[in-house]
Amino acid sequence: MIDVHSIDQLAHRLATLVPPGLAQARDDMEANFRDVLAHGLRRLDLVTREEFDAQRAVLERSREQIIELERRVTELETARKV
């Protein structure tokens, strides 16, 4: 899931860039920044680090199985030629 703390930090940093004359609107702008950032990140269809690591592990296991199957096929082909 999206790290809410990071979104809050970025929204706060954006709000601090608001000119001093608009300080009264700063809180509203920070909330709006937070909502826009969260919505934009959700649209990116990102995965969590845990999901990424799980899929990586599945891919590594699949790769190992393919290597083992290729080795066995080569063995069988060699044995058949003899």
N, C-alpha and C positions, 0 to 999 in steps of 0.2 A: 504494500500500500504506500501511498505518498506520505513522506515525512512532513507532518503538520508543523513541527517546530521550525524546519527550514523555510517553509512557506511564510510562517509568521515573522521570522527574521528578515526575509527579503521584503515583505510588505512593510515592515517597520523601517527598513533602510530606505525604501522608496518614499515613504511618508516624510522622512527627515529631509528629503530633498525639496519638499514643498517650501516655497518662500515664506519668510516670517509673517508677512501680511495676511497669509491664509491659514495661520495657526489654528483658528477656530474650526476650520474644515479638515484639519489634519487627521483626526480620529475617524471621520467618515471616509476620507480618502484611503486611510490604512485598511479599513474594513473592505472597501471596494477593491483595493489592490489584492488583498488576501483572497477574495472571492474569484477575481479574474484569474489569478495565478493558479488557484486550485482547479478551476474549471478547465483552464488550458492544459494543465498537466494530466487531468483525467482523460482528455481527448487524445492524448498521445498514446494511450493504451499501453502504459508501461507495466512491467512486471516487477515484483519484489526481488530482492537479492536472494531470498530463500527459494523462490520459484526458479530463478535463473540457475542457482547452484544445483537444485534437484534435477532440472533438465540436462544440465551439463554432466551430471553423474550418470544419467540414463544414456546419454550419447557416448560417454567413455566406455560404459559396459557393452553397449552395442558394437562399438568399434573393436573392442577386445574379442567379442564373439565372432565378428566377421574375420578378423585375422586368424583366429583359431580354425574356423571353418575353411578358410582358404588353404591353411596348412594341411588340414585333413584331406581336402580334395586333391591337393598336389601329391600327398602320400598315396592316396588310392590310385591316382592316375599312374604314378610311378610303379606301383605294385602290379597294376594291370598290364603294363608293358613288358614285364618280366616273364 
